[in-house]
Amino acid sequence: LARAAVREARALCGTARLLMNGGNGAIGAPAWVHYLHAAYEPEVRSTIRTRVSAAAGRRYYLARERAALTAAPLVICNSERTADDVGRAYRVPRSKIRVIYYGSDDTGFAPVTAGERTAARAKLAVPEGRHAAVFIGALADRRKGFDVLFEAWRTLALDPAWDVDLLVVGEGSEAPAWSARAAHAGLARTVRFLGFRTDVAGVLAAADVLVHPARYEAYGLGVHEALCRGIPAIVTSIAGVTERFPPTLSSLILSAPPDARSLATTLRAWRAAAGTWRARVAPTGDTLRHRSWDDMSAEIAAAMEAAA
């Protein structure tokens, strides 16, 4: 990707403004950062080959990232958390950093209607009378915190009154192992692995809560989209998206690093008041949806013009 970007930059011969994706581009161009490799070292527990590959890849990414961000005249970050990480890791002056939050698709991620919810639950075979929690994230390492959620779920499932099913969206090298662990722990009926999905909006329509106990999250678009749909989202405080949570949603925010006991406690508190949460998150969802992807793009264009 980096080589292709350099070729494209040369072909343009200075006729266009360039915005590069982190370290994947021409050194010296403005950079947009939505994930900072220096901020988190992935914990990979699959095969030796995967671990070796991940370690080698990380060294390459860090070298590219350092070269690109220290030479960039402008670094656009998707959250204040990311901006702080860029400044701390690479000593990029704050005067060169601009925070521009994500926009929203106010059509695809509109509030869930009653009819849409019924259809989505039927499509995903959520039993009548059960609630649905959703986890969305790659299962290649421990960054998204599925291991924390799994341990919390094992505790919750010991209670016969726990009437919530967990839908897991995502794939990766650890996915088969997690599925086997769920079966071994007797959780096959209440924890279902849906694999990679392109219909995230539809999955959220069936959900009562999104759970995102990430160890590192520059922003957290899945959390953002859940709120836009009117779905409460439990998320770790380190996620950039929590900068957009009002105080009224603070009880959904987990302390960092996430742990299974705290997550189980938060899930029980959510379940005790499950019927109230859609109304409580609605104002935040409305605010997020009001800002479109076009609004975000216009801010990026204006920042690049100002830095030219």
C-alpha positions in Angstrom: 0.0 0.0 0.0 2.8 2.4 0.9 4.6 1.7 -2.4 1.4 2.2 -4.4 0.8 5.5 -2.7 4.3 6.7 -3.5 3.8 5.8 -7.2 0.5 7.7 -7.3 2.1 10.7 -5.6 4.8 10.8 -8.2 2.3 10.4 -11.1 0.4 13.5 -9.8 3.5 15.6 -10.1 2.3 18.2 -7.6 -1.1 18.8 -9.3 -3.1 17.7 -6.3 -3.1 17.8 -2.5 -2.2 14.5 -0.9 -3.6 13.1 2.4 -1.9 9.8 3.4 -3.2 7.0 5.7 -0.7 7.1 8.6 2.6 5.6 7.5 1.1 4.1 4.3 2.1 6.9 1.9 4.6 9.4 0.7 6.8 10.8 3.4 6.3 14.6 3.8 2.6 14.6 3.0 -0.2 15.4 5.5 -1.3 12.2 7.3 -4.6 11.0 8.7 -4.3 8.8 11.8 -7.1 6.5 12.8 -4.9 3.9 14.5 -1.4 4.5 16.0 0.9 1.4 16.1 3.1 3.0 18.7 0.2 3.3 21.1 -0.5 -0.4 21.5 1.5 -3.6 21.1 -0.9 -6.4 20.1 -1.0 -9.6 22.2 -1.2 -12.5 19.7 -1.7 -16.0 21.1 -2.3 -18.1 18.0 0.4 -20.0 16.0 4.1 -19.3 16.2 4.0 -18.3 12.5 1.3 -15.7 13.3 3.2 -14.3 16.2 6.5 -14.0 14.2 4.7 -12.4 11.4 3.0 -9.9 13.7 6.3 -9.0 15.3 8.0 -8.4 12.0 5.0 -6.4 10.7 5.0 -4.2 13.8 8.6 -3.2 13.4 7.9 -2.2 9.8 4.8 -0.3 10.7 6.5 1.6 13.5 9.4 2.6 11.2 7.0 3.8 8.5 4.8 5.6 11.0 7.6 7.4 12.7 9.0 8.6 9.3 5.6 9.7 8.0 4.3 11.5 11.1 7.5 13.4 12.0 7.8 14.7 8.5 4.1 15.5 7.9 3.2 19.2 7.8 -0.2 18.3 9.2 -1.4 15.3 11.2 -5.2 14.8 11.3 -6.3 12.6 14.2 -9.7 10.9 14.9 -9.8 11.8 18.6 -8.0 13.7 21.3 -6.8 10.4 22.6 -5.1 9.7 19.3 -3.7 13.3 19.2 -2.1 12.8 22.6 -0.6 9.4 21.6 0.9 11.0 18.4 2.5 13.8 20.4 3.8 11.5 23.1 5.1 8.7 20.8 6.7 10.9 18.1 7.0 14.4 19.7 4.9 15.9 17.0 4.0 19.5 18.1 0.4 20.1 18.9 0.5 23.0 16.4 0.8 20.4 13.6 -2.1 18.2 14.9 -5.8 18.7 14.2 -8.5 16.5 15.7 -11.5 15.8 13.4 -14.1 13.5 14.6 -15.9 11.0 12.4 -19.2 11.7 10.7 -22.2 9.5 10.5 -24.5 7.8 7.9 -27.8 9.1 9.2 -29.7 6.9 6.8 -28.1 3.5 7.3 -27.6 4.1 11.0 -30.9 5.7 11.9 -32.8 4.8 15.1 -34.1 1.2 15.0 -37.8 0.9 14.4 -40.0 -1.7 16.1 -40.6 -3.5 12.8 -36.9 -3.5 11.9 -36.0 -4.9 15.3 -38.5 -7.7 14.9 -37.2 -8.6 11.5 -33.5 -8.4 12.5 -34.1 -10.7 15.6 -35.9 -13.2 13.4 -33.1 -13.2 10.9 -30.5 -13.8 13.6 -32.7 -16.3 15.4 -32.8 -14.4 18.7 -35.3 -16.4 20.8 -38.5 -14.6 21.9 -38.1 -13.2 25.4 -34.3 -13.1 25.3 -32.1 -10.0 25.2 -29.2 -9.7 22.8 -25.7 -8.3 23.5 -23.4 -7.8 20.5 -19.6 -7.8 20.3 -18.1 -6.5 17.0 -14.3 -6.8 16.4 -11.5 -8.8 15.0 -10.5 -11.9 16.8 -6.9 -12.0 15.7 -5.4 -10.6 19.0 -6.6 -9.3 22.3 -7.0 -5.7 21.4 -10.8 -5.6 21.3 -11.0 -7.4 24.7 -13.1 -10.4 23.7 -11.2 -12.5 26.3 -12.4 -10.1 29.0 -16.0 -10.3 27.7 -15.7 -14.1 27.5 -14.7 -14.4 31.2 -17.4 -12.0 32.2 -20.0 -14.0 30.3 -18.9 -17.3 31.9 -19.7 -15.7 35.3 -23.0 -14.2 34.2 -24.1 -17.5 32.6 -23.9 -19.2 36.0 -27.1 -17.3 37.0 -30.2 -19.1 35.6 -32.0 -15.7 35.5 -29.4 -14.3 33.0 -31.6 -14.0 29.9 -29.1 -12.4 27.5 -27.5 -14.0 24.4 -24.2 -12.9 23.1 -23.7 -12.4 19.3 -20.1 -12.2 18.2 -19.4 -10.5 14.9 -15.8 -10.8 13.5 -13.2 -13.2 12.5 -9.5 -13.8 12.9 -6.9 -16.4 13.7 -8.2 -16.9 17.3 -11.9 -17.3 16.3 -11.9 -21.1 16.1 -10.3 -21.4 19.5 -12.9 -19.1 21.0 -15.7 -21.1 19.5 -14.2 -24.3 20.9 -13.8 -22.7 24.4 -17.4 -21.5 24.4 -18.6 -25.0 23.6 -16.3 -26.5 26.3 -17.6 -24.0 28.8 -21.2 -24.9 28.0 -21.9 -21.6 26.4 -22.8 -22.8 22.9 -26.5 -21.9 23.3 -25.9 -18.4 24.6 -22.7 -17.3 22.8 -23.0 -17.4 19.0 -20.2 -16.6 16.5 -21.5 -14.9 13.4 -18.2 -14.5 11.6 -17.5 -11.6 9.3 -20.6 -9.5 8.5 -21.3 -6.7 6.1 -24.7 -6.0 7.6 -23.6 -4.3 10.8 -26.5 -2.0 10.8 -28.8 -5.0 10.7 -27.0 -6.8 13.5 -27.3 -3.7 15.7 -31.0 -3.6 14.9 -31.4 -6.9 16.8 -29.2 -5.8 19.7 -30.1 -4.5 23.1 -26.5 -3.5 24.0 -23.1 -3.4 22.3 -20.1 -4.5 24.4 -16.7 -3.1 23.6 -14.1 -3.7 26.3 -11.1 -2.8 24.2 -7.6 -2.4 25.5 -6.8 0.1 22.8 -9.2 2.0 20.5 -8.2 5.2 18.7 -11.9 5.9 18.3 -14.5 3.1 18.1 -16.7 3.5 15.1 -18.8 0.5 16.1 -19.7 2.2 19.4 -20.5 5.4 17.5 -22.8 3.5 15.1 -24.6 1.7 17.9 -25.4 5.0 19.6 -26.7 6.3 16.3 -29.1 3.4 16.2 -30.2 4.1 19.7 -28.3 1.1 21.2 -26.4 1.6 24.5 -22.7 0.7 24.2 -20.5 -0.4 27.1 -17.0 0.7 26.2 -13.6 1.2 27.9 -12.6 4.7 28.9 -9.5 4.6 26.7 -11.6 4.6 23.5 -11.6 8.0 21.7 -15.3 7.8 21.2 -15.9 8.2 24.9 -14.9 11.9 24.4 -18.3 12.3 22.8 -20.2 10.6 25.7 -22.2 13.1 27.9 -22.2 12.6 31.7 -25.6 10.9 31.4 -23.9 7.9 29.8 -20.9 7.7 32.1 -22.1 4.4 33.7 -21.6 2.7 30.4 -17.8 3.5 30.5 -15.5 0.9 31.9 -12.2 1.8 33.6 -9.0 0.8 31.9 -7.6 -1.7 31.6 -10.8 -3.6 31.3 -11.4 -6.6 33.7 -14.0 -9.3 33.7 -15.4 -8.6 37.1 -16.1 -4.9 36.4 -17.6 -5.8 33.0 -19.9 -8.3 34.6 -21.0 -5.7 37.1 -21.7 -3.2 34.4 -23.7 -5.7 32.3 -25.8 -6.6 35.3 -26.5 -2.9 35.9 -27.4 -2.5 32.2 -29.8 -5.5 32.3 -31.5 -4.2 35.5 -32.5 -1.0 33.6 -32.5 -2.4 30.0 -35.9 -0.9 29.3 -34.7 2.7 29.9 -31.5 2.8 27.9 -32.9 3.5 24.4 -34.4 6.7 25.6 -31.3 7.6 27.5 -28.9 7.2 24.6 -31.3 8.8 22.0 -30.1 12.4 22.5 -26.4 11.4 22.0 -27.4 9.4 18.9 -29.2 12.4 17.5 -26.1 14.6 18.0 -23.8 12.1 16.4 -26.1 11.6 13.4 -26.4 15.3 12.9 -22.7 15.4 11.8 -22.4 13.7 8.4 -19.4 12.2 6.6 -19.6 15.2 4.3 -19.1 17.5 7.3 -16.1 15.5 8.3 -14.7 15.7 4.8 -15.2 19.4 4.6 -13.2 19.9 7.8 -10.4 17.8 6.5 -10.3 19.8 3.3 -10.3 23.1 5.2 -7.5 21.9 7.5 -5.4 20.9 4.5 -6.0 24.2 2.8 -5.0 26.1 5.9 -1.8 24.0 6.3 -0.8 24.5 2.6 
